[in-house]
Amino acid sequence: MKRQKRDRVTRAYSKGYHAGLHGKSQDLCPFDALMSRSSWINGWREGRTDHLNGYTGIASVHNLKNMG
């Protein structure tokens, strides 16, 4: 099993980042647990910032790897 599948907080951050990057609403957070939810929202904020700054494609993937 991949490590990403086991680390729920990192996975939540990544999912939130992608949601923010694609312009999705913060209200769509699928997590109820406090740690996962806050991680998803932090990722969403970073993704939303990158979305507004125009990062797309490879630039966004590179940016996510540097943050995570």
Helices and strands as residue ranges (DSSP letters): H 3-6, H 8-21, G 26-28, H 34-53, H 58-67
